[in-house]
Each structure stands twice: as C-alpha cells, then as structure tokens.
Amino acid sequence: MKKYGAEFLGTFWLVFGGCGSALFSAAIPPMGIGYIGVSFAFGLTVLTMAYAVGPISGGHFNPAVTLGVFAGGRISSKEVLPYIVSQLLGAVAAAALLYVIVTGNVEPYVFDNTKPGAFAANGYGDLSPHGYNLKAAFLAEFILTMFFILIILGTTDARANGKFAGLAIGLALVLIHLISIPITNTSVNPARSTSQAIFAGGGFLSQLWLFWVAPIAGGIVGGLIYKGFFSKE
C-alpha cells in the first residue's frame, strides 16, 4: 500500500503542478510563463517526487511508464494494475481540485471545450494547439514516450549513478514538453490526459484513445528495446 500511496501522491502532484501551471500561469500578461514555464513545471513535479517517493514505488506516476518498466523486466505483472489505478485516482483528484480553484475566481472562468488546451487537455486536429493531425500527434506521443522510458530505465540501471536519476528524468520531461506542447499539449501520460479530458469533455473525450494507445505503445517498445539491447543480462 505504501507503493500505491506513493504513486497516488506523485501523480497528483504531477497533474496539480503541471496542469495547474498551464491553467493559472501560462498566459497571464505580462508575466505569463508560456510554453517554457509549463515545460519546466511538469519536469519539476517529476523531479521533486522522484526524490520524495521514488525510493518507495519507483516513481512512475504514469501508466505508460509502469507498462514500459514492466516490459523492461523491472516490476512484476501483479503490480501493474494497482499502480495504474493509483495513478488514475491521483490524477483525477488533482484535476477535480484544479477545477474547484480555477472556477473560484472573481472573474468567471471562460471554459470553451471547442478550442485547443481547454482545461489543459490534450488533443489533435482541431484540438491541437497548432493544428497537428492525428498521424503527427500519434508519432510524437509514441516516439517521445519511447525515449522517456529508455531514459528512465537507463538512469535507474544498477550500472548508472542513481543519485542523478531523478534529475535526468525530470529534465527529460521538460524537453519532451518543449518539443510537443505545440503538437498535442503534451501527454506521454494516459493518467494526465484522462483527468483533464474528464473535466474538459466534448471532443477531448473522443480523442482520449490516442493518449492511451500511443504512449503505452511507445512505453512498451522502449522497455523491450532496453531489455533486449542494453540490459546487463
């Protein structure tokens, strides 16, 4: 239960910090943090929780990471489903609190789920921040998640300097967001996509499948590549 609690809190912090920065701070003139700030916010959430609770659960905070790490032979099959459930619960709890906060402003929160980025949700086509189509979105999410898993497995390998694993993983997530916020608003994490789509509704829910399939496929491929080519065995 300590592991599952750690995954709940870690995923909660990722969604609350990352999506919260997008909702509250990204576009406020003249001091808005923009894409760069949001990218660092997501990276910092993972970096901080990797050191805080990573020693307990491994610091996945992401179903695609859990399945990628499983494909890489690092966790047992019996842990996969409880990890994913814990991550989803943490993400949805964070999104619910974000909704309460963002709608508590004196000025009514303008919520238009026909436009990209509503409630920091992920999308493609008309719901992509810069109009990228389904194929582009799928490729970006697949490739970025695959490399994210390779980085995670490599930096946490017994042969690596584990003291710097959290830093490398957090910075990798910053880079991933810098690349793909314009494409999909960056997912690489089905739990993060699900929590925001639930509250955004509309077309974001019908597009949610991509943000499960592409990251999970990329995560599994990344895990298999590391296990097959780079593991010590």
Rosetta blueprint (number, residue, H / E / L):
1 M L
2 K H
3 K H
4 Y H
5 G H
6 A H
7 E H
8 F H
9 L H
10 G H
11 T H
12 F H
13 W H
14 L H
15 V H
16 F H
17 G H
18 G H
19 C H
20 G H
21 S H
22 A H
23 L H
24 F H
25 S L
26 A L
27 A L
28 I L
29 P L
30 P L
31 M L
32 G L
33 I L
34 G H
35 Y H
36 I H
37 G H
38 V H
39 S H
40 F H
41 A H
42 F H
43 G H
44 L H
45 T H
46 V H
47 L H
48 T H
49 M H
50 A H
51 Y H
52 A H
53 V L
54 G H
55 P H
56 I H
57 S H
58 G L
59 G L
60 H L
61 F L
62 N L
63 P H
64 A H
65 V H
66 T H
67 L H
68 G H
69 V H
70 F H
71 A H
72 G L
73 G L
74 R L
75 I L
76 S L
77 S H
78 K H
79 E H
80 V H
81 L H
82 P H
83 Y H
84 I H
85 V H
86 S H
87 Q H
88 L H
89 L H
90 G H
91 A H
92 V H
93 A H
94 A H
95 A H
96 A H
97 L H
98 L H
99 Y H
100 V H
101 I H
102 V H
103 T L
104 G L
105 N L
106 V L
107 E L
108 P L
109 Y L
110 V L
111 F L
112 D L
113 N L
114 T L
115 K L
116 P L
117 G L
118 A H
119 F H
120 A H
121 A L
122 N L
123 G L
124 Y L
125 G H
126 D H
127 L H
128 S L
129 P L
130 H L
131 G L
132 Y L
133 N L
134 L H
135 K H
136 A H
137 A H
138 F H
139 L H
140 A H
141 E H
142 F H
143 I H
144 L H
145 T H
146 M H
147 F H
148 F H
149 I H
150 L H
151 I H
152 I H
153 L H
154 G H
155 T H
156 T L
157 D L
158 A L
159 R L
160 A L
161 N L
162 G H
163 K H
164 F H
165 A H
166 G H
167 L H
168 A H
169 I H
170 G H
171 L H
172 A H
173 L H
174 V H
175 L H
176 I H
177 H H
178 L H
179 I H
180 S H
181 I H
182 P H
183 I H
184 T H
185 N L
186 T L
187 S L
188 V L
189 N L
190 P H
191 A H
192 R H
193 S H
194 T H
195 S H
196 Q H
197 A H
198 I H
199 F H
200 A H
201 G L
202 G L
203 G H
204 F H
205 L H
206 S H
207 Q L
208 L L
209 W L
210 L H
211 F H
212 W H
213 V H
214 A H
215 P H
216 I H
217 A H
218 G H
219 G H
220 I H
221 V H
222 G H
223 G H
224 L H
225 I H
226 Y H
227 K H
228 G H
229 F H
230 F H
231 S L
232 K L
233 E L
